[in-house]
């Protein structure tokens, strides 16, 4: 893994790096059994989002696709780049740009739930049969409603 991971942003409406993001998502689906979205759903969501990219040379190694309201549709970091703070870096970028940061995580995805909770996300509710395959999800929100600024400060300090 290179320490020279750069960031860039894809504006809503663009297909820039869509194929690379799909390939990374599929790699994670195959290795971890998560991110099971259909291609058409993924492509639509990608195009409607602001996508924060992490790039090592020409390789896409992580991304966060985010709606205008701060909802993280997809957060992905390549397996070889995990544990290096890149996921935290993506979430911190989203938190810097939004008053509220939320997401869903599969109820059986313990590593994602631990990751989000370590950053200060709180489980707000469980949603049965949320996913297309019938899987349940948790709806998570970063910090309490009044304390997002302090949660963001804590998150950035831990970077």
VMD Tcl script that builds the backbone (N, CA, C; Angstrom):
set m [mol new atoms 477]
animate dup $m
set s [atomselect $m all]
$s set {name element resname resid chain x y z} {
  {N N UNK 1 A 0.838 -1.187 0.000}
  {CA C UNK 1 A 0.000 0.000 0.000}
  {C C UNK 1 A 0.879 1.245 0.000}
  {N N UNK 2 A 0.517 2.202 -0.782}
  {CA C UNK 2 A 1.236 3.464 -0.882}
  {C C UNK 2 A 0.729 4.430 0.184}
  {N N UNK 3 A 1.603 5.286 0.650}
  {CA C UNK 3 A 1.182 6.328 1.582}
  {C C UNK 3 A 0.754 7.580 0.835}
  {N N UNK 4 A 0.834 7.555 -0.478}
  {CA C UNK 4 A 0.483 8.710 -1.297}
  {C C UNK 4 A -0.939 8.581 -1.844}
  {N N UNK 5 A -1.893 8.462 -0.959}
  {CA C UNK 5 A -3.287 8.368 -1.376}
  {C C UNK 5 A -3.837 9.778 -1.486}
  {N N UNK 6 A -4.298 10.115 -2.682}
  {CA C UNK 6 A -4.844 11.439 -2.955}
  {C C UNK 6 A -6.361 11.404 -2.891}
  {N N UNK 7 A -6.946 12.581 -2.750}
  {CA C UNK 7 A -8.401 12.694 -2.729}
  {C C UNK 7 A -8.870 13.491 -3.935}
  {N N UNK 8 A -10.068 13.191 -4.364}
  {CA C UNK 8 A -10.730 13.998 -5.379}
  {C C UNK 8 A -12.228 13.837 -5.194}
  {N N UNK 9 A -12.983 14.657 -5.918}
  {CA C UNK 9 A -14.439 14.652 -5.766}
  {C C UNK 9 A -15.077 14.547 -7.145}
  {N N UNK 10 A -16.105 13.715 -7.234}
  {CA C UNK 10 A -16.926 13.605 -8.434}
  {C C UNK 10 A -18.249 14.280 -8.127}
  {N N UNK 11 A -18.608 15.269 -8.919}
  {CA C UNK 11 A -19.847 16.014 -8.698}
  {C C UNK 11 A -21.061 15.191 -9.125}
  {N N UNK 12 A -22.210 15.484 -8.529}
  {CA C UNK 12 A -23.442 14.799 -8.960}
  {C C UNK 12 A -23.649 14.952 -10.461}
  {N N UNK 13 A -24.164 13.894 -11.067}
  {CA C UNK 13 A -24.436 13.909 -12.493}
  {C C UNK 13 A -23.317 13.346 -13.341}
  {N N UNK 14 A -22.186 13.051 -12.727}
  {CA C UNK 14 A -21.032 12.570 -13.480}
  {C C UNK 14 A -20.868 11.057 -13.346}
  {N N UNK 15 A -20.332 10.457 -14.408}
  {CA C UNK 15 A -19.976 9.039 -14.396}
  {C C UNK 15 A -18.489 8.831 -14.139}
  {N N UNK 16 A -17.761 9.912 -13.876}
  {CA C UNK 16 A -16.324 9.822 -13.684}
  {C C UNK 16 A -16.002 8.808 -12.577}
  {N N UNK 17 A -15.201 7.823 -12.882}
  {CA C UNK 17 A -14.743 6.748 -11.982}
  {C C UNK 17 A -15.857 5.793 -11.559}
  {N N UNK 18 A -17.033 5.871 -12.213}
  {CA C UNK 18 A -18.140 4.965 -11.884}
  {C C UNK 18 A -17.731 3.505 -12.044}
  {N N UNK 19 A -17.079 3.187 -13.145}
  {CA C UNK 19 A -16.673 1.791 -13.376}
  {C C UNK 19 A -15.692 1.320 -12.304}
  {N N UNK 20 A -14.765 2.191 -11.929}
  {CA C UNK 20 A -13.802 1.839 -10.880}
  {C C UNK 20 A -14.508 1.627 -9.544}
  {N N UNK 21 A -15.477 2.478 -9.242}
  {CA C UNK 21 A -16.227 2.343 -7.992}
  {C C UNK 21 A -17.030 1.043 -7.995}
  {N N UNK 22 A -17.658 0.734 -9.128}
  {CA C UNK 22 A -18.406 -0.525 -9.238}
  {C C UNK 22 A -17.468 -1.715 -9.013}
  {N N UNK 23 A -16.296 -1.688 -9.643}
  {CA C UNK 23 A -15.339 -2.789 -9.492}
  {C C UNK 23 A -14.896 -2.945 -8.038}
  {N N UNK 24 A -14.633 -1.829 -7.356}
  {CA C UNK 24 A -14.250 -1.894 -5.949}
  {C C UNK 24 A -15.393 -2.439 -5.109}
  {N N UNK 25 A -16.613 -1.968 -5.360}
  {CA C UNK 25 A -17.785 -2.458 -4.634}
  {C C UNK 25 A -17.939 -3.961 -4.825}
  {N N UNK 26 A -17.759 -4.420 -6.049}
  {CA C UNK 26 A -17.896 -5.854 -6.338}
  {C C UNK 26 A -16.792 -6.676 -5.668}
  {N N UNK 27 A -15.585 -6.140 -5.611}
  {CA C UNK 27 A -14.500 -6.820 -4.899}
  {C C UNK 27 A -14.875 -7.005 -3.434}
  {N N UNK 28 A -15.427 -5.954 -2.836}
  {CA C UNK 28 A -15.834 -6.022 -1.431}
  {C C UNK 28 A -17.020 -6.979 -1.260}
  {N N UNK 29 A -17.954 -6.953 -2.189}
  {CA C UNK 29 A -19.090 -7.882 -2.112}
  {C C UNK 29 A -18.600 -9.320 -2.127}
  {N N UNK 30 A -17.676 -9.612 -3.005}
  {CA C UNK 30 A -17.178 -10.980 -3.120}
  {C C UNK 30 A -16.368 -11.407 -1.903}
  {N N UNK 31 A -15.590 -10.496 -1.326}
  {CA C UNK 31 A -14.747 -10.868 -0.190}
  {C C UNK 31 A -15.485 -10.805 1.145}
  {N N UNK 32 A -16.401 -9.842 1.300}
  {CA C UNK 32 A -17.036 -9.626 2.595}
  {C C UNK 32 A -18.520 -9.976 2.632}
  {N N UNK 33 A -19.126 -10.187 1.470}
  {CA C UNK 33 A -20.551 -10.521 1.433}
  {C C UNK 33 A -21.464 -9.344 1.723}
  {N N UNK 34 A -20.982 -8.119 1.529}
  {CA C UNK 34 A -21.791 -6.905 1.733}
  {C C UNK 34 A -21.776 -6.081 0.455}
  {N N UNK 35 A -22.492 -4.974 0.439}
  {CA C UNK 35 A -22.611 -4.112 -0.743}
  {C C UNK 35 A -23.181 -4.903 -1.916}
  {N N UNK 36 A -24.359 -5.478 -1.708}
  {CA C UNK 36 A -24.971 -6.385 -2.679}
  {C C UNK 36 A -25.928 -5.711 -3.658}
  {N N UNK 37 A -25.788 -4.446 -3.905}
  {CA C UNK 37 A -26.720 -3.722 -4.759}
  {C C UNK 37 A -26.611 -4.150 -6.224}
  {N N UNK 38 A -27.741 -4.021 -6.916}
  {CA C UNK 38 A -27.761 -4.239 -8.362}
  {C C UNK 38 A -27.003 -3.105 -9.046}
  {N N UNK 39 A -26.451 -3.379 -10.202}
  {CA C UNK 39 A -25.658 -2.381 -10.939}
  {C C UNK 39 A -26.471 -1.128 -11.248}
  {N N UNK 40 A -27.731 -1.294 -11.685}
  {CA C UNK 40 A -28.536 -0.121 -12.035}
  {C C UNK 40 A -28.809 0.746 -10.814}
  {N N UNK 41 A -29.074 0.129 -9.667}
  {CA C UNK 41 A -29.289 0.889 -8.435}
  {C C UNK 41 A -28.017 1.634 -8.053}
  {N N UNK 42 A -26.893 0.929 -8.094}
  {CA C UNK 42 A -25.614 1.532 -7.737}
  {C C UNK 42 A -25.286 2.715 -8.649}
  {N N UNK 43 A -25.442 2.522 -9.959}
  {CA C UNK 43 A -25.112 3.583 -10.914}
  {C C UNK 43 A -26.001 4.805 -10.718}
  {N N UNK 44 A -27.294 4.599 -10.502}
  {CA C UNK 44 A -28.204 5.728 -10.246}
  {C C UNK 44 A -27.801 6.487 -8.990}
  {N N UNK 45 A -27.542 5.757 -7.919}
  {CA C UNK 45 A -27.162 6.395 -6.654}
  {C C UNK 45 A -25.835 7.149 -6.801}
  {N N UNK 46 A -24.882 6.559 -7.508}
  {CA C UNK 46 A -23.581 7.185 -7.731}
  {C C UNK 46 A -23.756 8.504 -8.468}
  {N N UNK 47 A -24.547 8.480 -9.526}
  {CA C UNK 47 A -24.746 9.689 -10.334}
  {C C UNK 47 A -25.474 10.798 -9.574}
  {N N UNK 48 A -26.296 10.451 -8.609}
  {CA C UNK 48 A -27.047 11.447 -7.835}
  {C C UNK 48 A -26.245 11.990 -6.644}
  {N N UNK 49 A -25.085 11.432 -6.398}
  {CA C UNK 49 A -24.311 11.746 -5.206}
  {C C UNK 49 A -23.097 12.606 -5.506}
  {N N UNK 50 A -22.597 13.219 -4.455}
  {CA C UNK 50 A -21.234 13.732 -4.474}
  {C C UNK 50 A -20.383 12.562 -4.011}
  {N N UNK 51 A -19.355 12.224 -4.776}
  {CA C UNK 51 A -18.545 11.058 -4.440}
  {C C UNK 51 A -17.128 11.518 -4.106}
  {N N UNK 52 A -16.725 11.221 -2.893}
  {CA C UNK 52 A -15.375 11.522 -2.425}
  {C C UNK 52 A -14.510 10.296 -2.701}
  {N N UNK 53 A -13.416 10.489 -3.425}
  {CA C UNK 53 A -12.566 9.390 -3.859}
  {C C UNK 53 A -11.227 9.411 -3.141}
  {N N UNK 54 A -10.692 8.224 -2.916}
  {CA C UNK 54 A -9.317 8.040 -2.469}
  {C C UNK 54 A -8.607 7.274 -3.571}
  {N N UNK 55 A -7.518 7.865 -4.081}
  {CA C UNK 55 A -6.840 7.309 -5.244}
  {C C UNK 55 A -5.357 7.140 -4.936}
  {N N UNK 56 A -4.854 5.945 -5.238}
  {CA C UNK 56 A -3.433 5.636 -5.093}
  {C C UNK 56 A -2.883 5.435 -6.505}
  {N N UNK 57 A -2.186 6.441 -7.018}
  {CA C UNK 57 A -1.762 6.403 -8.413}
  {C C UNK 57 A -2.997 6.482 -9.293}
  {N N UNK 58 A -3.225 5.451 -10.088}
  {CA C UNK 58 A -4.428 5.379 -10.922}
  {C C UNK 58 A -5.522 4.520 -10.295}
  {N N UNK 59 A -5.219 3.898 -9.166}
  {CA C UNK 59 A -6.142 2.942 -8.560}
  {C C UNK 59 A -7.090 3.618 -7.562}
  {N N UNK 60 A -8.379 3.375 -7.723}
  {CA C UNK 60 A -9.377 3.811 -6.749}
  {C C UNK 60 A -9.320 2.844 -5.574}
  {N N UNK 61 A -9.037 3.367 -4.383}
  {CA C UNK 61 A -8.890 2.510 -3.202}
  {C C UNK 61 A -9.966 2.766 -2.155}
  {N N UNK 62 A -10.802 3.778 -2.373}
  {CA C UNK 62 A -11.901 4.032 -1.457}
  {C C UNK 62 A -12.787 5.138 -1.981}
  {N N UNK 63 A -14.048 5.115 -1.508}
  {CA C UNK 63 A -14.960 6.183 -1.892}
  {C C UNK 63 A -16.122 6.247 -0.919}
  {N N UNK 64 A -16.699 7.436 -0.864}
  {CA C UNK 64 A -17.946 7.663 -0.125}
  {C C UNK 64 A -18.881 8.407 -1.057}
  {N N UNK 65 A -20.031 7.811 -1.334}
  {CA C UNK 65 A -21.067 8.459 -2.151}
  {C C UNK 65 A -22.088 9.037 -1.183}
  {N N UNK 66 A -22.315 10.352 -1.286}
  {CA C UNK 66 A -23.082 11.071 -0.267}
  {C C UNK 66 A -24.183 11.910 -0.903}
  {N N UNK 67 A -25.385 11.808 -0.342}
  {CA C UNK 67 A -26.493 12.659 -0.787}
  {C C UNK 67 A -26.306 14.067 -0.256}
  {N N UNK 68 A -27.124 14.996 -0.777}
  {CA C UNK 68 A -27.058 16.406 -0.352}
  {C C UNK 68 A -27.320 16.601 1.134}
  {N N UNK 69 A -28.071 15.691 1.756}
  {CA C UNK 69 A -28.418 15.836 3.173}
  {C C UNK 69 A -27.402 15.194 4.116}
  {N N UNK 70 A -26.281 14.690 3.581}
  {CA C UNK 70 A -25.250 14.085 4.424}
  {C C UNK 70 A -25.444 12.604 4.670}
  {N N UNK 71 A -26.364 11.996 3.954}
  {CA C UNK 71 A -26.588 10.550 4.077}
  {C C UNK 71 A -25.555 9.824 3.219}
  {N N UNK 72 A -24.793 8.930 3.832}
  {CA C UNK 72 A -23.777 8.160 3.121}
  {C C UNK 72 A -24.451 6.939 2.493}
  {N N UNK 73 A -24.536 6.963 1.170}
  {CA C UNK 73 A -25.127 5.840 0.436}
  {C C UNK 73 A -24.175 4.654 0.371}
  {N N UNK 74 A -22.919 4.936 0.096}
  {CA C UNK 74 A -21.903 3.892 -0.002}
  {C C UNK 74 A -20.619 4.395 0.625}
  {N N UNK 75 A -19.991 3.540 1.399}
  {CA C UNK 75 A -18.662 3.803 1.934}
  {C C UNK 75 A -17.861 2.532 1.689}
  {N N UNK 76 A -16.778 2.657 0.955}
  {CA C UNK 76 A -15.989 1.479 0.597}
  {C C UNK 76 A -14.510 1.807 0.661}
  {N N UNK 77 A -13.748 0.905 1.249}
  {CA C UNK 77 A -12.290 1.000 1.267}
  {C C UNK 77 A -11.756 -0.379 0.879}
  {N N UNK 78 A -10.840 -0.402 -0.081}
  {CA C UNK 78 A -10.265 -1.659 -0.553}
  {C C UNK 78 A -9.659 -2.430 0.613}
  {N N UNK 79 A -9.817 -3.750 0.620}
  {CA C UNK 79 A -9.324 -4.555 1.738}
  {C C UNK 79 A -7.865 -4.292 2.107}
  {N N UNK 80 A -6.992 -4.101 1.146}
  {CA C UNK 80 A -5.582 -3.855 1.438}
  {C C UNK 80 A -5.289 -2.500 2.052}
  {N N UNK 81 A -6.277 -1.624 2.102}
  {CA C UNK 81 A -6.104 -0.268 2.630}
  {C C UNK 81 A -6.851 -0.056 3.947}
  {N N UNK 82 A -7.489 -1.081 4.444}
  {CA C UNK 82 A -8.254 -0.961 5.684}
  {C C UNK 82 A -7.319 -0.909 6.881}
  {N N UNK 83 A -7.800 -0.283 7.944}
  {CA C UNK 83 A -7.009 -0.169 9.157}
  {C C UNK 83 A -5.981 0.945 9.120}
  {N N UNK 84 A -6.003 1.742 8.068}
  {CA C UNK 84 A -5.034 2.833 7.904}
  {C C UNK 84 A -5.676 4.208 8.087}
  {N N UNK 85 A -6.953 4.241 8.465}
  {CA C UNK 85 A -7.631 5.505 8.707}
  {C C UNK 85 A -8.329 6.098 7.496}
  {N N UNK 86 A -8.372 5.368 6.380}
  {CA C UNK 86 A -8.982 5.922 5.175}
  {C C UNK 86 A -10.500 6.030 5.282}
  {N N UNK 87 A -11.144 5.058 5.892}
  {CA C UNK 87 A -12.597 5.146 6.108}
  {C C UNK 87 A -12.941 6.318 7.004}
  {N N UNK 88 A -12.170 6.487 8.058}
  {CA C UNK 88 A -12.362 7.619 8.973}
  {C C UNK 88 A -12.164 8.935 8.238}
  {N N UNK 89 A -11.174 8.972 7.367}
  {CA C UNK 89 A -10.888 10.175 6.570}
  {C C UNK 89 A -12.079 10.529 5.676}
  {N N UNK 90 A -12.677 9.523 5.050}
  {CA C UNK 90 A -13.848 9.774 4.207}
  {C C UNK 90 A -15.019 10.298 5.028}
  {N N UNK 91 A -15.280 9.674 6.165}
  {CA C UNK 91 A -16.397 10.115 7.015}
  {C C UNK 91 A -16.137 11.521 7.540}
  {N N UNK 92 A -14.895 11.820 7.906}
  {CA C UNK 92 A -14.570 13.167 8.393}
  {C C UNK 92 A -14.824 14.209 7.305}
  {N N UNK 93 A -14.505 13.886 6.069}
  {CA C UNK 93 A -14.765 14.799 4.956}
  {C C UNK 93 A -16.255 15.071 4.825}
  {N N UNK 94 A -17.060 14.018 4.921}
  {CA C UNK 94 A -18.515 14.175 4.843}
  {C C UNK 94 A -19.007 15.036 6.008}
  {N N UNK 95 A -18.507 14.775 7.197}
  {CA C UNK 95 A -18.943 15.520 8.390}
  {C C UNK 95 A -18.558 16.993 8.314}
  {N N UNK 96 A -17.446 17.300 7.671}
  {CA C UNK 96 A -17.039 18.696 7.517}
  {C C UNK 96 A -17.991 19.471 6.619}
  {N N UNK 97 A -18.669 18.763 5.718}
  {CA C UNK 97 A -19.514 19.420 4.720}
  {C C UNK 97 A -21.007 19.393 5.032}
  {N N UNK 98 A -21.413 18.679 6.084}
  {CA C UNK 98 A -22.842 18.512 6.362}
  {C C UNK 98 A -23.156 18.715 7.839}
  {N N UNK 99 A -24.351 19.227 8.092}
  {CA C UNK 99 A -24.814 19.419 9.464}
  {C C UNK 99 A -25.162 18.101 10.136}
  {N N UNK 100 A -25.528 17.120 9.336}
  {CA C UNK 100 A -25.926 15.816 9.841}
  {C C UNK 100 A -25.324 14.740 8.947}
  {N N UNK 101 A -24.830 13.664 9.552}
  {CA C UNK 101 A -24.288 12.541 8.793}
  {C C UNK 101 A -25.018 11.285 9.253}
  {N N UNK 102 A -25.622 10.590 8.281}
  {CA C UNK 102 A -26.380 9.380 8.581}
  {C C UNK 102 A -26.034 8.296 7.566}
  {N N UNK 103 A -26.420 7.063 7.879}
  {CA C UNK 103 A -26.230 5.943 6.967}
  {C C UNK 103 A -27.033 4.751 7.469}
  {N N UNK 104 A -27.065 3.726 6.671}
  {CA C UNK 104 A -27.597 2.428 7.075}
  {C C UNK 104 A -26.445 1.431 7.050}
  {N N UNK 105 A -26.512 0.449 7.924}
  {CA C UNK 105 A -25.550 -0.652 7.902}
  {C C UNK 105 A -26.324 -1.947 8.105}
  {N N UNK 106 A -25.919 -2.963 7.371}
  {CA C UNK 106 A -26.552 -4.272 7.493}
  {C C UNK 106 A -26.409 -4.755 8.939}
  {N N UNK 107 A -27.492 -5.240 9.506}
  {CA C UNK 107 A -27.509 -5.652 10.917}
  {C C UNK 107 A -26.499 -6.758 11.202}
  {N N UNK 108 A -26.150 -7.535 10.197}
  {CA C UNK 108 A -25.190 -8.623 10.387}
  {C C UNK 108 A -23.749 -8.216 10.089}
  {N N UNK 109 A -23.524 -6.969 9.699}
  {CA C UNK 109 A -22.186 -6.510 9.332}
  {C C UNK 109 A -21.492 -5.924 10.566}
  {N N UNK 110 A -21.000 -6.815 11.404}
  {CA C UNK 110 A -20.390 -6.395 12.663}
  {C C UNK 110 A -19.212 -5.455 12.478}
  {N N UNK 111 A -18.393 -5.680 11.459}
  {CA C UNK 111 A -17.227 -4.804 11.277}
  {C C UNK 111 A -17.656 -3.383 10.917}
  {N N UNK 112 A -18.677 -3.232 10.070}
  {CA C UNK 112 A -19.168 -1.891 9.732}
  {C C UNK 112 A -19.786 -1.231 10.957}
  {N N UNK 113 A -20.570 -1.969 11.707}
  {CA C UNK 113 A -21.200 -1.397 12.904}
  {C C UNK 113 A -20.148 -0.960 13.918}
  {N N UNK 114 A -19.125 -1.774 14.122}
  {CA C UNK 114 A -18.041 -1.391 15.044}
  {C C UNK 114 A -17.304 -0.151 14.537}
  {N N UNK 115 A -17.057 -0.096 13.226}
  {CA C UNK 115 A -16.385 1.054 12.636}
  {C C UNK 115 A -17.191 2.326 12.881}
  {N N UNK 116 A -18.470 2.314 12.519}
  {CA C UNK 116 A -19.305 3.503 12.682}
  {C C UNK 116 A -19.435 3.899 14.148}
  {N N UNK 117 A -19.644 2.936 15.023}
  {CA C UNK 117 A -19.777 3.257 16.446}
  {C C UNK 117 A -18.475 3.827 17.003}
  {N N UNK 118 A -17.318 3.354 16.507}
  {CA C UNK 118 A -16.029 3.886 16.978}
  {C C UNK 118 A -15.856 5.353 16.599}
  {N N UNK 119 A -16.574 5.796 15.561}
  {CA C UNK 119 A -16.496 7.188 15.125}
  {C C UNK 119 A -17.530 8.076 15.818}
  {N N UNK 120 A -18.397 7.471 16.613}
  {CA C UNK 120 A -19.404 8.260 17.326}
  {C C UNK 120 A -20.804 8.147 16.757}
  {N N UNK 121 A -21.001 7.295 15.756}
  {CA C UNK 121 A -22.350 7.072 15.245}
  {C C UNK 121 A -23.161 6.331 16.297}
  {N N UNK 122 A -24.436 6.646 16.340}
  {CA C UNK 122 A -25.354 5.981 17.254}
  {C C UNK 122 A -26.435 5.285 16.450}
  {N N UNK 123 A -26.795 4.090 16.889}
  {CA C UNK 123 A -27.896 3.372 16.246}
  {C C UNK 123 A -29.189 4.048 16.677}
  {N N UNK 124 A -29.965 4.481 15.697}
  {CA C UNK 124 A -31.231 5.153 15.977}
  {C C UNK 124 A -32.416 4.202 15.897}
  {N N UNK 125 A -32.334 3.236 14.980}
  {CA C UNK 125 A -33.424 2.258 14.887}
  {C C UNK 125 A -32.995 1.099 13.995}
  {N N UNK 126 A -33.703 -0.015 14.185}
  {CA C UNK 126 A -33.523 -1.200 13.349}
  {C C UNK 126 A -34.667 -1.225 12.339}
  {N N UNK 127 A -34.355 -1.588 11.104}
  {CA C UNK 127 A -35.361 -1.663 10.052}
  {C C UNK 127 A -35.343 -3.087 9.496}
  {N N UNK 128 A -36.422 -3.812 9.739}
  {CA C UNK 128 A -36.522 -5.179 9.245}
  {C C UNK 128 A -36.708 -5.182 7.736}
  {N N UNK 129 A -36.079 -6.156 7.084}
  {CA C UNK 129 A -36.203 -6.376 5.635}
  {C C UNK 129 A -35.909 -5.103 4.832}
  {N N UNK 130 A -34.917 -4.354 5.247}
  {CA C UNK 130 A -34.544 -3.113 4.566}
  {C C UNK 130 A -33.936 -3.379 3.189}
  {N N UNK 131 A -33.085 -4.373 3.117}
  {CA C UNK 131 A -32.364 -4.644 1.875}
  {C C UNK 131 A -33.181 -5.517 0.931}
  {N N UNK 132 A -32.833 -5.415 -0.335}
  {CA C UNK 132 A -33.540 -6.137 -1.387}
  {C C UNK 132 A -33.582 -7.649 -1.141}
  {N N UNK 133 A -32.533 -8.172 -0.493}
  {CA C UNK 133 A -32.484 -9.616 -0.222}
  {C C UNK 133 A -33.180 -9.986 1.087}
  {N N UNK 134 A -33.870 -9.013 1.706}
  {CA C UNK 134 A -34.595 -9.263 2.944}
  {C C UNK 134 A -33.786 -9.017 4.202}
  {N N UNK 135 A -32.514 -8.620 4.051}
  {CA C UNK 135 A -31.657 -8.365 5.210}
  {C C UNK 135 A -32.101 -7.139 5.989}
  {N N UNK 136 A -31.887 -7.195 7.300}
  {CA C UNK 136 A -32.233 -6.094 8.188}
  {C C UNK 136 A -31.095 -5.076 8.238}
  {N N UNK 137 A -31.440 -3.841 8.616}
  {CA C UNK 137 A -30.444 -2.776 8.696}
  {C C UNK 137 A -30.629 -1.978 9.973}
  {N N UNK 138 A -29.566 -1.296 10.355}
  {CA C UNK 138 A -29.632 -0.281 11.389}
  {C C UNK 138 A -29.470 1.072 10.709}
  {N N UNK 139 A -30.243 2.044 11.177}
  {CA C UNK 139 A -30.088 3.426 10.739}
  {C C UNK 139 A -29.205 4.096 11.780}
  {N N UNK 140 A -28.100 4.689 11.332}
  {CA C UNK 140 A -27.127 5.289 12.231}
  {C C UNK 140 A -26.994 6.785 11.972}
  {N N UNK 141 A -26.678 7.503 13.026}
  {CA C UNK 141 A -26.477 8.946 12.914}
  {C C UNK 141 A -25.238 9.325 13.717}
  {N N UNK 142 A -24.441 10.221 13.161}
  {CA C UNK 142 A -23.225 10.668 13.844}
  {C C UNK 142 A -23.601 11.600 14.969}
  {N N UNK 143 A -23.371 11.143 16.188}
  {CA C UNK 143 A -23.592 11.966 17.371}
  {C C UNK 143 A -25.032 12.345 17.594}
  {N N UNK 144 A -25.249 13.048 18.680}
  {CA C UNK 144 A -26.602 13.530 18.945}
  {C C UNK 144 A -26.870 14.773 18.116}
  {N N UNK 145 A -28.112 15.158 18.033}
  {CA C UNK 145 A -28.492 16.279 17.165}
  {C C UNK 145 A -27.756 17.564 17.494}
  {N N UNK 146 A -27.510 17.823 18.758}
  {CA C UNK 146 A -26.894 19.086 19.151}
  {C C UNK 146 A -25.375 19.021 19.153}
  {N N UNK 147 A -24.795 17.815 19.093}
  {CA C UNK 147 A -23.361 17.707 19.304}
  {C C UNK 147 A -22.542 17.303 18.103}
  {N N UNK 148 A -23.033 17.510 16.899}
  {CA C UNK 148 A -22.279 17.081 15.729}
  {C C UNK 148 A -20.948 17.814 15.626}
  {N N UNK 149 A -20.927 19.077 15.951}
  {CA C UNK 149 A -19.672 19.836 15.859}
  {C C UNK 149 A -18.602 19.240 16.773}
  {N N UNK 150 A -18.984 18.873 17.991}
  {CA C UNK 150 A -17.996 18.289 18.901}
  {C C UNK 150 A -17.597 16.887 18.445}
  {N N UNK 151 A -18.547 16.128 17.907}
  {CA C UNK 151 A -18.219 14.800 17.383}
  {C C UNK 151 A -17.241 14.930 16.224}
  {N N UNK 152 A -17.464 15.909 15.353}
  {CA C UNK 152 A -16.572 16.133 14.226}
  {C C UNK 152 A -15.177 16.497 14.727}
  {N N UNK 153 A -15.089 17.369 15.712}
  {CA C UNK 153 A -13.792 17.758 16.258}
  {C C UNK 153 A -13.066 16.538 16.808}
  {N N UNK 154 A -13.790 15.686 17.534}
  {CA C UNK 154 A -13.193 14.459 18.068}
  {C C UNK 154 A -12.712 13.553 16.941}
  {N N UNK 155 A -13.522 13.406 15.925}
  {CA C UNK 155 A -13.201 12.538 14.799}
  {C C UNK 155 A -11.957 13.024 14.082}
  {N N UNK 156 A -11.866 14.303 13.829}
  {CA C UNK 156 A -10.712 14.855 13.117}
  {C C UNK 156 A -9.460 14.749 13.967}
  {N N UNK 157 A -9.588 14.955 15.275}
  {CA C UNK 157 A -8.429 14.815 16.171}
  {C C UNK 157 A -7.894 13.388 16.168}
  {N N UNK 158 A -8.768 12.401 16.029}
  {CA C UNK 158 A -8.355 11.008 16.041}
  {C C UNK 158 A -7.799 10.559 14.699}
  {N N UNK 159 A -7.854 11.387 13.677}
  {CA C UNK 159 A -7.379 11.051 12.323}
  {C C UNK 159 A -5.998 10.568 12.321}
}
mol reanalyze $m
mol bondsrecalc $m
mol representation Tube
mol addrep $m
